[in-house]
Amino acid sequence: MSIGNAWDAVLADALGAPSFQTLQGFLDTRYAQGTVYPPRDRVFTALQLTPPETVRAVIVGQDPYIRPNQAQGLAFSVPPGEPLPPSLQNIYRELRDDLGSAPANGCLFPWALQGVLLLNAVLTVDAGQSNSHQNQGWEAFTDSVFRYLGAQTRPLAFILWGAPAQRKAALVTNPAHLVLKAPHPSPLSAHRGFFGSRPFSQANRFLVENGQGAVAWV
């Protein structure tokens, strides 16, 4: 599989690793036998929309949405016109509390095009079955993305919601980066500290202070 931009060179070792080849065989079977989200040609959308040289901030999700017409290959994003899933509703609630407004729909492509890498820890999932593609090789692949970004010299903002995302923090090795941790925005955990965490204004303040420029979150 090719990503189609500079990530191919950055991740050449990960894309050529035996574990990734095993993962491709697993995906061949799953896509042939049932419904997998996102569609296979959208698996790398997050990396395609946000090449490595453009990354300013990173938001990590768990795995794609499991219902029809939702997963786009971007963590938390849904196509325009689709109802907002509960986690995205809570993200927008926090965004309104933090910065005063939120986008008009659930498509987060504008964030990605500004350098916000919206990357799930696991990039595929069986329809209707959360976590169904865990431990098949995606974690090692996305670790490679984090290892590269975590060692970059230019300061980046990492926004890590929930335990799977926060496990990636160990790969952020440059102390110049900002690492923000909070519970997942899911209705099951958002009230445990996600609400009130103000990640968007914190990230923008850090980026501006370090010459990266603010993200237009709204």
Salt bridges, closest charged atoms under 4 A:
ASP28 OD1 - ARG40 NH1 2.71
ASP98 OD1 - ARG198 NH1 3.55
ASP126 OD2 - ARG30 NH2 3.07
ASP126 OD1 - HIS133 NE2 2.76
ASP143 OD1 - LYS168 NZ 2.59
